[in-house]
Amino acid sequence: MSTLFDLSGRNAIITGSSRGIGKAIALRMAEHGAKVVVTSRKIDACEKVTDEINSLYGPDSAIAVACNISNKDQLKNLYAKSKEWCGSISTLVCNAAINPWPPSPSSSIPDELFEKIMKSNVQSNFWICNEVLPDMVKSKSGSIIIISSVAGLRGTPMLGAYAISKAADSQLARNIASEHGSDNIRANCISPGLIKTDFARALWENESALKTLTSRSALKRIGMPDEIAGAAVFLASNAGSFISGQNIVIDGGESQ
C-alpha cells in the first residue's frame, strides 16, 4: 500500500504552478517523490516556489521555467528545458488558465476576448499535450491531467466563454484517452468547484457571494488547493493507473 501513491522516479510539468492549485500540486507531487517543473509567466514567482520545494524535498526536486502558455514557441521551450533537466516526462498537468473579470454572459464577450480565453484555456493545452505525447508514446507510459472546472459541466448565465473553454478541456482529455490508450497513456480532467485561490478571490472575498455559493454544496464551505492536489497525485500514481478519459468533480458535493 505504501507504493500506491509513490511518484519516485517520475516527473511532472505543471503549468500555472507559481500559486494556487498549481503550486499545491507541485508541492504534493514533490512530496511523493516526483521531480517537478514549476512554470508560469513570471520567473521570480516560479523560483520562489522551486526554492520552497527544494528546501523541503531535496536540492534537485524542482526547476523553474518561465512560460506564457499563449505562446507556442514558449511552450516548446518549456518542454525542451524540462526534458533537458529530467528526461522523458511522465506527467503533464495543464493547470494555467484565465477568467476575465467581471463575469458576463457569452453573448456580450467581444471577439478578441473570446479568442484570448480559448487560446489560453484550450489551445495552449492542445499545444503542450502534442509536445509531450510523442515521447509518451515512445515510452508507452504517461499521465495527462487537465484542470477543468464545474463551470464546464452545466449551463451558466455569467461565466460565458470560460465555461465553454472548460467544457472543451474535458473533451480534449477524452480524445487523448481514446487516441492513446493503446500506448498506455492516460488522460483525465479534474473539475474543481469554488477553491480559495487568487484566481477566485473576487468570489470568496465577497461574504455575500461566498455564503450564497457555499450554501449550494453538501459540505457548506469553500475548498482548498490541497484538496485538488490530492486528486492530481492520485491520477499521476499507480493508484490511478486504471482511470482514463474521466472528469473527477471536486466541489464539496455541489453537483451531487
MOHU-V302956 format. One line per field, one symbol per residue. ss: DSSP state (H for helix, E for strand, L for the rest). phi: phi as a letter, one per 30 degrees, with the letter a starting at -180 (. if undefined). A space follows every 50 residues. Layout:
ss: ???
phi: ???
//
This chain:
ss: LLLLLLLLLLEEEEELLLLHHHHHHHHHHHHLLLEEEEEELLHHHHHHHH HHHHHHHLLLLEEEEELLLLLHHHHHHHHHHHHHHHLLLLEEEELLLLLL LLLLLHHHLLHHHHHHHHHHHHHHHHHHHHHHHHHHHHHLLEEEEEELLH HHLLLLLLLHHHHHHHHHHHHHHHHHHHHHHHHLEEEEEEEELLELLHHH HHHHLLHHHHHHHHHLLLLLLLELLHHHHHHHHHHHLHHHLLLLLLEEEE LLLLLL
phi: .dcecdceicbacbdicdahddddddddddedjddbccbadcdddddddd ddddddbjdcdbbcbdacddcddddddedddddddbiedcbbcccdabbe cddadddcddeddeddddddcbdddeddddddeedddddhalbcbcdcad ddcadbdbchdedddddddddeddddeddbddciccbbcccdddbdbdec edddddedddddddddcddhaddceddceedddeddcddcdccaicbdcb bijdcd
//
